[in-house]
Amino acid sequence: MLTRRVVACFDVIDGRVTKAQRFQDNIDVAPAEDLAQRLYADQIDEIVFYDITASAQKRPIDLETVRRVARHVFVPFTVGGGIRGLDDMFAVLKAGAEKISIDSMAVRNPEIIRDGAEAFGRQCVVLSTQVKRVGVRDGIPSGYEVFVDGARVATGLDALDWVRRGEDLGAGEIVVNSIDRDGTASGYDVEITAAVAAAVNVPVVASGGAGTVEHIAEGLTAGGASAAIVSSILYSPRFERNLTVREIKEGLAAAGVPTRPWLDG
């Protein structure tokens, strides 16, 4: 049976990890480099790094922070934010990333997905989608719309139509980030996660809302996801007590969800 992945997500501003609720009111957590070292030592499966203001500010990604994080982690490392073309993709990979996450720019220029897949392989290209439940209406048959620029701008794109197109263009992985659930610790939006998983033939990552191990297990089972992004549960000051990666994996194992085993010593 394929193991499921537990992925730590960093929303980075000026080199520091922050945590928001529904993409607003970010609070400071820690330097990205320090938190990455701690979670790597705690045996996290992967790390995703988003420079969350790069696209909105129309500036390049913070490569220096990417380099500092990459020097200390030896697990798959995905980086996104401010990716505008092949040059930016190459710079991110050269700085130490293994995968490139594209979001807002992919909506504005979908061919960037194809260009990245052809240049670096589709396994390197992750299509991140910010989705919001808006109800079924003309042009949005799934009831979920894609947003960009830190969930501030509606696109008029139906979430399922968009992820199918992204896969056709060459995306090797799809992240489903629920705007409604982000930072709420109320659980993933399993409905849209499962719908995306059924609509595409590449790995799907659940994101937005994990507050308990039970939420993570639900995203990986009922949601059909191959991986689950976690953040608040690991490090948010809003939590009375954060969980360790070991506690999460032991809880998933008890729920019958296979993950990469904890290694002693």
Sequence and secondary structure as in RCSB ss.txt:
>XXXX:A:sequence
MLTRRVVACFDVIDGRVTKAQRFQDNIDVAPAEDLAQRLYADQIDEIVFYDITASAQKRPIDLETVRRVARHVFV
PFTVGGGIRGLDDMFAVLKAGAEKISIDSMAVRNPEIIRDGAEAFGRQCVVLSTQVKRVGVRDGIPSGYEVFVDG
ARVATGLDALDWVRRGEDLGAGEIVVNSIDRDGTASGYDVEITAAVAAAVNVPVVASGGAGTVEHIAEGLTAGGA
SAAIVSSILYSPRFERNLTVREIKEGLAAAGVPTRPWLDG
>XXXX:A:secstr
   BEEEEEEEEETTEEEEEETTEEEEEEEEHHHHHHHHHHTT SEEEEEETTTTTTT    HHHHHHHHTT  S
 EEEESS  SHHHHHHHHHTT SEEEE HHHHH THHHHHHHHHH GGGEEEEEEEEE  SBTTBTTSEEEEETT
TTEEEEEEHHHHHHHHHHHT SEEEEEETTTTTS S   HHHHHHHHHH SS EEEES   SHHHHHHHHTTT  
SEEEE HHHH TTSSS   HHHHHHHHHHTT  B      
